[in-house]
Amino acid sequence: MWKIGVTGSIGTGKSTLLEAFAKADVPVSSADQAVAELYAGDAVAPVEALFPGVSKGGVVDRQELARRLAADPSGFKRLEAVVHPLVRARIARFLVEAERVGAVAAAVEVPLLFESGYDYGFDAIAVTHVDDAIQRERVMVRPGMTVEKLETLLARQMPQAEKKARATYLFDTGRKRAEIEDMVSELVDGIRARQKIK
């Protein structure tokens, strides 16, 4: 099974690309979705222990957590030490299951794939990118987003140019969605053809 990591800077269309893989009948998973589930489950107690008062009704309040981290960015390392191992375990289970059911490929979105330095065992990396102006425009319309918050997020991310240089596959999401879906479909067809040759 061909394991594909999907990454890219904030606002560059990672979710759009993941949806295109799903449409091409490739099992998909998302680190962000795993975090959302963990923030309503296994991660609540350890995150609350790190940032008292950040959980409400048994769920981590992401807006409050973001506010705390913006005020003290040193908290990111402590948070990641707790949450990242839980996310990685979920991704590992997803990949094992996708292979067990005979999937030709699986795609996993990991926003901070390069930044984390963790080796997920991906065979290829698909990187999304877009013009800087479009990126900022997309991000600034998100609920609760401020210029300060965006700058904090960008400061923690590798520049787009560097991510592109490390890519196996590049996807410019400034294109129409249908074009991206066609590119993914062609890519998956190529993977299927290679698997048959083996």
ABEGO torsion letter per residue (X at the ends): XBBBBBBEBBGAGAAAAAAAAAAAGBBBBBAAAAAAAAAABAAAAAAAAABBGABBGGBBBAAAAAAAAAABAAAAAAAAAAAAAAAAAAAAAAAAAAAAAGBABBBBBBAAAAAAGBBAGBABBBBBBBBAAAAAAAAAABBGBBAAAAAAAAAABBBAAAAAAABABBBBAABBAAAAAAAAAAAAAAAAAAAAAX
